[in-house]
């Protein structure tokens, strides 16, 4: 089928198809359960997308090919019932060698943001965006660089990167407001500031201009508090003394999480392709905890590590029928988005092995909460309170989730989805379901 061929095409080939059709942008939207598209090429794409498991009647998929930077801009809006669709913008090529890989990821990530924002009780819907270079060489052009003495990335082609995010901002602005951008994989607060120069619909701006900046520290603290609550609930202890946490990925979130674990008395098994990141954990506090940090060299070793808690803090889709049988943990409590390979199925494999899994969209919510009310000014005490709430809030805290799970004889995943689905139906208290009207306006429907 032609549609299947589109999803299987490389970004470069899809770019050629768009150019041959004489278009540089298009959309697929769902209005009153009817799929509406901008062009015949996008209708072919839609025919296949609606068959995907990750398509959940998304309100809008918007794609633009930016000729100046040779990158695709893809915006996915799952739901705007609670407010504008909000979620990070990630810059990525690996795993998107086929255009279908990017689309599946965007669909799943945006649905995850609907659930995360609903369960966080913030007035945003779910959205996500991807910037996908047409090939790996172009990705290296816009994202390649070295580290300076402070560990900050210095890009090889900063002018190209600046142009990229300004052009991306123009595209997001052209949609009229159903999506709000934020920082994500391979993007920075400085990139968000470049978006701001051409688009008002952006968060995670640098603190120097009044923004919330990088949310990684707060995400890590939230996940750590979920770990503490889990251990308190099941073992009755207040810290991680005598326990081992295996962390997959010790970067922006996994790194601070590792430090929290060590300071709480725990031991670590860590894996990251970046040897410097692993060494930084070994050298934390001048190597004070070095003897409590074991570094493994392959993903297979981190899955099979003997531990109490496994914390995925890198890529998604890693808990699946291949990896779950190898786990040697009691609990999975980590920060990575979309940890389950099959969202509706793989939590059952964990359940059947007696492993308690806390859903990622539930426990990594401090990242989105960090920038939720950025436009109204930022108070650090708000974040401190939200970390406490993740630990023991009676409505949606970790203790409440685990208690409800046991009372209903259901997994924490099932309870969290139940809560997110229920709260996700609550329309914004001021604007109602305004986002769908913005989408209709953009599409002139």
Residue pairs with C-beta under 8 A, 6 or more apart in sequence:
1 47
1 48
2 44
3 44
3 45
3 47
3 48
4 48
6 14
6 17
6 41
6 44
6 45
6 48
6 99
7 45
7 48
7 49
7 98
7 99
7 100
7 103
8 98
8 99
8 100
9 17
9 98
9 99
10 97
10 98
10 99
10 135
11 72
11 93
11 96
11 97
11 99
11 102
11 132
11 133
11 134
11 135
12 134
12 135
13 99
14 72
14 99
15 65
15 70
15 72
15 134
17 41
18 24
18 26
18 41
18 65
19 65
21 39
21 40
21 41
23 38
23 39
23 41
24 64
24 65
24 66
24 67
25 38
25 62
25 63
25 64
25 65
25 171
26 37
26 38
26 39
26 41
26 42
26 62
26 63
27 37
27 38
27 42
27 60
27 61
27 62
27 63
27 442
27 443
28 35
28 36
28 37
28 38
28 42
28 45
28 46
28 49
28 60
28 61
29 35
29 36
29 37
29 59
29 60
29 61
29 439
29 443
29 445
30 36
30 57
30 58
30 59
30 60
31 436
31 439
31 440
31 445
33 57
35 46
35 50
36 443
36 445
37 43
37 45
37 46
38 443
42 63
48 100
49 55
49 61
49 103
49 107
52 103
52 104
52 107
53 342
53 343
53 344
54 104
54 107
54 108
54 111
54 343
55 107
56 78
56 107
56 111
58 76
58 77
58 78
58 79
58 107
58 110
58 111
59 77
59 78
59 79
59 80
59 85
59 178
59 435
59 436
59 439
60 75
60 76
60 77
60 178
60 439
61 74
61 75
61 76
61 77
61 103
61 106
61 107
62 73
62 74
62 75
62 76
62 77
62 171
62 175
62 179
63 72
63 73
63 74
63 75
64 72
64 73
64 171
65 71
65 72
65 73
66 72
66 73
66 164
66 167
66 168
66 171
68 163
68 167
69 133
69 138
69 142
69 160
69 163
69 164
69 167
70 133
70 134
70 138
71 131
71 132
71 133
71 134
71 138
71 142
71 164
71 168
72 102
72 130
72 131
72 132
72 133
72 134
73 129
73 130
73 131
73 167
73 168
73 171
73 172
74 102
74 103
74 106
74 129
74 130
74 131
74 132
75 127
75 128
75 129
75 171
75 172
75 175
75 179
76 85
76 106
76 107
76 109
76 110
76 127
76 128
76 129
76 130
77 85
77 110
77 125
77 126
77 127
77 178
77 179
77 435
77 439
78 85
78 107
78 110
78 111
78 113
78 114
78 125
78 126
78 127
79 85
79 114
79 125
79 126
79 424
79 435
80 125
80 178
80 433
80 434
80 435
80 436
80 438
80 439
81 125
81 424
81 425
81 426
81 427
81 428
81 433
81 435
82 114
82 117
82 118
82 122
82 123
82 124
82 125
82 423
82 424
82 426
82 427
82 428
83 117
83 122
83 123
83 124
83 125
83 428
83 431
83 434
83 435
84 124
84 125
84 127
84 177
84 178
84 179
84 180
84 201
84 434
84 435
85 110
85 113
85 114
85 124
85 125
85 126
85 127
85 178
85 179
85 180
85 435
86 113
86 117
86 124
86 125
86 126
86 127
86 179
86 180
86 182
86 203
86 368
87 109
87 110
87 113
87 126
87 127
87 128
87 129
87 182
87 184
87 368
88 128
88 129
88 181
88 182
88 183
88 184
88 185
88 187
88 204
89 128
89 129
89 130
89 131
89 168
89 181
89 182
89 183
89 184
89 187
89 195
90 128
90 129
90 130
90 131
90 184
90 185
90 186
90 187
91 130
91 131
91 139
91 142
91 143
91 185
91 186
91 187
92 102
92 130
92 131
92 132
92 139
92 185
92 186
93 132
93 133
93 135
93 136
93 138
93 139
94 136
94 139
95 101
95 105
95 315
96 102
96 105
96 130
96 132
102 130
102 132
105 130
105 316
105 338
106 128
106 129
106 130
108 316
108 338
108 343
109 128
109 337
109 338
110 126
110 127
110 128
111 126
112 126
112 128
112 337
112 338
112 360
112 361
113 124
113 125
113 126
113 127
113 128
113 361
113 368
114 125
114 126
114 420
114 424
115 126
115 361
115 416
115 417
115 420
115 421
115 424
116 126
116 361
116 362
116 364
116 365
116 368
116 420
117 124
117 125
117 126
117 368
118 419
118 420
118 421
118 423
118 424
118 426
119 361
119 362
119 365
119 396
119 416
119 419
119 420
119 423
120 365
120 368
120 369
120 372
120 396
121 395
121 396
121 423
122 368
122 369
122 372
122 373
123 428
123 429
124 180
124 368
124 372
125 435
127 178
127 179
127 180
128 184
129 172
129 179
129 181
131 164
131 168
131 187
133 139
133 141
133 142
141 156
141 157
141 160
142 155
142 157
142 160
142 161
142 164
143 155
143 161
143 186
144 155
144 156
144 157
145 153
145 154
145 155
145 156
146 153
146 154
146 156
147 153
147 154
148 154
153 188
155 161
161 191
162 194
165 187
165 191
165 192
165 194
165 195
166 194
166 195
166 197
166 198
167 198
168 195
169 181
169 194
169 195
169 196
169 197
169 198
169 199
169 202
170 198
170 199
172 179
172 181
172 195
172 199
172 201
172 202
173 198
173 199
173 200
173 201
174 442
175 201
175 438
175 439
175 442
176 438
176 441
176 442
177 201
177 435
177 438
178 435
178 436
178 438
178 439
178 442
179 201
180 201
180 202
180 203
181 192
181 195
181 199
181 201
181 202
181 203
182 192
182 202
182 203
182 204
182 368
182 371
183 189
183 191
183 192
183 204
183 214
183 215
188 214
189 204
189 205
189 206
189 207
189 211
189 213
189 214
190 206
192 202
192 203
192 204
192 205
192 206
192 211
193 205
193 206
193 209
193 211
195 202
196 202
196 205
196 209
203 211
203 212
203 371
203 374
203 375
204 211
204 212
204 213
204 214
204 215
204 370
204 371
204 374
205 211
205 212
205 213
205 374
206 213
207 213
210 374
210 377
210 378
211 371
211 374
211 378
212 370
212 371
212 374
212 378
214 252
215 366
215 367
215 368
215 370
215 371
216 252
216 253
216 256
216 367
217 256
218 366
218 367
218 369
218 370
218 383
218 386
218 387
219 253
219 335
219 364
219 366
219 367
219 370
220 253
220 254
220 255
220 256
220 257
220 260
220 335
221 256
221 260
221 366
221 387
222 363
222 364
222 365
222 366
222 367
222 386
222 387
222 390
223 253
223 257
223 311
223 313
223 333
223 334
223 335
223 363
223 364
223 366
224 257
224 260
224 261
224 264
225 387
225 388
225 390
225 391
225 398
226 333
226 358
226 362
226 363
226 390
226 391
226 398
227 240
227 245
227 261
227 309
227 311
227 331
227 333
228 238
228 239
228 240
228 264
228 391
229 390
229 391
229 392
229 397
229 398
229 399
229 402
230 309
230 331
230 333
230 356
230 358
230 398
230 402
231 237
231 239
231 240
231 243
231 308
231 309
231 331
232 238
232 399
233 398
233 399
233 402
233 403
234 330
234 331
234 356
234 402
239 264
239 265
239 266
240 261
240 264
240 265
240 266
241 264
241 265
241 266
242 265
242 266
243 265
243 266
243 267
243 308
243 309
244 266
244 267
244 268
244 269
244 305
244 306
244 307
244 308
244 309
245 258
245 261
245 266
245 267
245 268
245 269
245 307
245 308
245 309
245 310
245 311
246 268
246 269
246 270
246 271
246 302
246 305
246 307
246 309
246 310
246 311
246 329
247 254
247 257
247 258
247 261
247 268
247 269
247 270
247 271
247 302
247 311
247 313
247 334
248 254
248 271
248 272
248 299
248 302
248 303
248 310
248 311
248 312
248 313
248 314
248 318
248 334
248 336
249 271
249 272
249 312
249 313
249 314
249 315
249 336
250 257
250 258
250 270
250 272
250 274
250 277
250 278
250 280
250 281
250 313
251 272
251 274
251 277
251 313
251 314
253 313
253 335
253 364
253 367
254 270
254 272
254 311
254 313
254 314
254 335
255 277
255 280
255 281
257 311
257 313
257 335
258 268
258 270
258 281
258 284
258 293
259 281
259 284
261 267
261 268
262 268
262 281
262 284
262 285
262 289
262 292
262 293
266 292
267 292
267 293
267 294
268 281
268 292
268 293
268 294
269 294
269 295
269 296
269 302
269 305
269 306
269 307
270 278
270 281
270 293
270 294
270 295
270 296
270 302
271 278
271 295
271 296
271 297
271 298
271 299
271 301
271 302
272 278
272 314
278 295
281 293
282 290
282 293
282 295
283 290
284 293
294 305
296 302
296 305
299 318
300 326
302 310
303 310
303 318
303 323
303 326
303 327
304 326
304 327
304 328
305 328
305 329
306 328
307 328
307 329
308 329
308 330
308 331
309 329
309 330
309 331
309 332
309 333
310 327
310 329
310 331
310 332
310 333
310 334
311 332
311 333
311 334
311 335
312 318
312 319
312 332
312 334
312 335
312 336
312 339
312 360
313 334
313 335
313 336
314 336
315 336
316 336
316 337
316 338
316 339
317 338
317 339
317 340
317 341
318 336
318 339
318 341
319 332
319 339
319 340
319 341
319 346
319 349
319 350
319 357
320 340
320 341
320 342
320 346
321 341
321 346
321 349
324 346
324 349
324 350
324 353
324 355
325 349
325 353
327 350
327 353
327 355
329 355
330 354
330 355
330 356
331 355
331 356
331 357
331 358
332 339
332 350
332 355
332 356
332 357
332 358
333 358
333 363
334 360
334 363
335 360
335 363
335 364
336 360
336 364
337 360
337 361
337 364
338 360
339 360
340 346
340 347
347 357
347 359
347 411
347 413
347 414
348 411
350 356
350 357
350 411
351 357
351 411
356 402
356 412
357 411
357 412
357 413
358 398
358 401
358 412
359 412
359 413
359 416
359 417
361 416
361 420
362 401
362 412
362 416
363 390
363 398
365 390
366 383
366 386
366 387
366 390
369 383
369 386
370 383
373 382
389 396
389 397
390 397
390 398
391 397
391 398
391 399
392 398
392 399
392 400
393 400
394 400
396 419
401 412
401 415
401 416
402 412
404 415
405 411
405 412
405 414
405 415
408 414
408 415
427 433
428 434
439 445
